[in-house]
Amino acid sequence: MSKKRGLSLEEKREKILQIFYESQDFFLLKELEKLGPKKGVITQSVKDVVQSLVDDDLVSKDKIGTSVYFWSLPSCAGNQLRNVQRKLESDLENSKKKFVELVDKCNELKKGREESDERETALAELKAIELKHNELKEEMVQYADNDPAAFEAMKKAIEVAHGAANRWTDNIFTLRQWCSNNFPEAKEQLEHMYKEIGITDDFDYVELSPAAIQICAVGDEEGNP
């Protein structure tokens, strides 16, 4: 014996609407949940089905005091469906007009673009120009390191980094002098701590490398002709 097929959502909606249309009364949700199974809609589905009808304006609901009531009259539902129909018909008419406008625009754009030897030649020339343009762009990437703007940015970055490093060196020398003046009895411990953190006897100000000096010099020459 084949298993009985359950109701689809649309069928459940029709069954719940029948409850409203047959009685033309107001219902609480718990009342609908009791009446639903009599129409073949299980109790657990009633709430979702009713909410879908409310969302589509086929069922009205309102809160009176602490209770929420639901209702739907055949005349109201008919008016709502007619409103939906009018909107859909209006949308369809607008879509048809838009379609005609697009077809006309497409035909207008085709004018002057008919297939011809001249058009084929022009397209071939355009493609060749685009290929050459891409080749030149790739070639320019190879010279990006020599870009004046990038060079100037590098020069400024070197100057900023050099100045910052030597400011910190000044701070370290000042701190060492302060510690020596205020804690002379801890000289050995301080020296040991300095070595542990990398401040050795050869610790000194940072000097620019020959390459960095050359970059800065070239930058100054270009900026001061």
C-alpha positions in Angstrom: 0.0 0.0 0.0 1.5 3.3 -1.1 2.2 6.0 1.5 -0.2 9.0 1.5 1.5 12.1 0.0 1.7 15.1 2.3 0.2 18.4 1.3 2.3 21.0 -0.5 2.7 24.5 1.0 0.2 25.9 -1.5 -2.3 23.2 -0.6 -1.8 23.9 3.1 -2.4 27.7 2.4 -5.7 26.9 0.6 -6.8 24.7 3.5 -6.1 27.4 6.1 -7.8 30.0 4.0 -10.9 27.7 3.9 -11.1 27.9 7.7 -11.3 31.7 7.5 -13.7 31.8 4.5 -16.1 29.2 5.8 -16.5 30.9 9.2 -15.7 34.6 8.4 -14.5 34.9 12.0 -11.5 36.0 14.0 -9.1 33.4 15.4 -6.2 33.1 17.8 -3.2 31.1 16.6 -3.9 28.4 19.1 -7.4 28.1 17.7 -6.1 27.7 14.2 -3.6 25.1 15.4 -6.6 23.0 16.6 -8.6 23.5 13.4 -5.7 22.9 11.0 -5.5 19.1 11.5 -9.2 18.9 10.6 -8.3 20.3 7.2 -5.3 18.0 6.9 -2.6 20.6 8.0 -0.6 19.3 11.0 -0.5 21.5 14.1 3.3 22.1 13.8 2.8 23.6 10.3 -0.1 25.9 11.0 2.0 28.8 12.4 4.4 29.0 9.4 1.5 28.6 6.9 -0.5 31.4 8.6 2.6 33.6 8.6 3.1 33.1 4.9 -0.5 34.1 4.2 0.0 37.2 6.4 3.2 38.0 4.4 1.2 37.9 1.1 -1.6 40.0 2.5 -4.1 37.2 2.2 -4.6 37.1 6.0 -4.8 40.1 8.3 -3.6 40.1 11.9 -3.8 42.6 14.7 -3.0 42.7 18.4 -6.0 43.4 20.7 -4.9 43.7 24.3 -2.4 40.9 24.9 -3.8 38.6 22.2 -3.1 38.5 18.4 -6.1 37.8 16.2 -6.1 36.6 12.6 -8.9 37.0 10.0 -9.5 36.9 6.3 -12.7 37.6 4.3 -13.2 36.3 0.7 -13.9 39.8 -0.5 -10.7 41.2 1.0 -8.7 38.3 -0.5 -10.2 39.0 -3.9 -9.3 42.6 -3.8 -5.8 41.8 -2.8 -5.4 39.3 -5.6 -6.8 41.8 -8.1 -4.3 44.4 -6.8 -1.5 41.8 -7.3 -2.8 41.0 -10.8 -2.9 44.7 -11.8 0.7 45.2 -10.5 1.9 42.1 -12.5 0.2 43.3 -15.6 1.7 46.8 -15.2 5.2 45.2 -14.7 4.7 43.1 -17.8 3.7 46.1 -19.9 6.7 48.0 -18.7 9.0 45.0 -19.5 7.5 44.8 -23.0 8.2 48.6 -23.6 11.7 48.1 -22.2 12.3 45.2 -24.6 11.2 47.2 -27.6 13.5 50.1 -26.6 16.4 47.7 -26.2 15.8 46.1 -29.6 15.6 49.6 -31.2 18.8 50.6 -29.5 20.5 47.4 -30.6 19.5 48.0 -34.2 20.7 51.6 -34.0 24.1 50.5 -32.7 24.4 48.1 -35.6 24.3 50.9 -38.1 27.7 51.6 -39.5 29.1 48.3 -38.1 28.1 46.2 -41.0 30.6 43.6 -42.1 33.0 45.0 -44.7 36.6 44.9 -45.8 37.2 48.4 -44.3 35.8 47.3 -41.0 37.9 44.1 -40.9 41.0 46.2 -41.7 40.2 48.7 -38.9 39.6 45.9 -36.4 42.9 44.3 -37.3 44.7 47.6 -36.9 43.1 48.1 -33.5 44.1 44.7 -32.4 47.7 45.3 -33.4 47.7 48.6 -31.5 46.4 46.9 -28.4 49.1 44.3 -28.6 51.8 47.0 -29.0 50.3 48.9 -26.1 50.5 45.8 -23.8 54.1 45.2 -24.9 55.1 48.7 -24.0 53.3 48.4 -20.6 55.3 45.3 -19.9 58.5 47.0 -20.9 57.8 50.0 -18.6 57.6 47.6 -15.7 61.3 46.7 -16.2 62.2 50.3 -15.7 60.0 50.9 -12.7 63.1 51.0 -10.4 64.3 54.0 -12.3 61.1 55.9 -11.9 61.9 59.5 -10.5 59.1 59.3 -8.0 60.2 55.9 -6.7 63.8 57.2 -6.5 62.8 60.3 -4.6 60.7 58.2 -2.2 63.7 55.9 -1.6 66.0 58.9 -0.9 63.6 60.3 1.7 63.1 56.9 3.3 66.9 56.5 3.7 67.2 60.0 5.3 64.3 59.3 7.7 65.7 55.9 8.7 69.2 57.3 9.2 68.0 60.2 11.3 65.8 58.0 13.4 68.6 55.5 14.1 71.0 58.1 15.3 68.3 59.8 17.5 67.9 56.4 19.2 71.7 56.2 19.5 71.7 59.6 21.2 69.0 58.4 23.6 71.0 55.3 24.5 74.2 57.3 25.1 72.2 59.7 27.3 70.7 56.8 29.2 74.1 55.2 29.8 75.5 58.4 31.1 72.6 58.9 33.4 72.9 55.4 34.8 76.7 55.9 35.3 76.1 59.1 37.2 73.3 57.8 39.4 74.5 54.2 40.0 78.3 54.2 40.0 78.3 51.2 42.4 76.5 49.1 39.7 79.0 49.8 36.9 79.8 46.1 36.3 76.2 45.0 36.4 75.2 47.7 34.0 78.1 46.8 31.6 77.0 43.2 31.7 73.4 44.2 30.9 74.5 46.4 28.0 76.4 43.5 26.4 73.4 41.2 26.8 71.2 43.5 24.9 73.8 44.2 22.2 75.3 47.5 23.3 79.0 46.7 23.1 82.1 48.8 23.0 81.9 49.3 19.2 78.3 50.7 19.5 78.2 54.0 17.7 76.2 56.2 15.3 75.0 54.7 12.1 76.9 55.8 9.0 75.4 55.7 5.5 76.7 53.1 3.2 78.4 54.3 -0.1 75.4 53.2 -2.1 73.0 55.1 0.2 75.3 58.2 0.0 75.3 58.0 -3.8 71.5 57.8 -3.9 71.2 60.8 -1.7 73.8 62.7 -3.7 72.1 61.9 -7.0 68.8 63.0 -5.6 70.2 66.3 -4.5 71.8 66.9 -7.9 68.6 66.2 -9.7 66.6 68.4 -7.3 69.2 71.3 -7.6 70.2 71.8 -11.3 
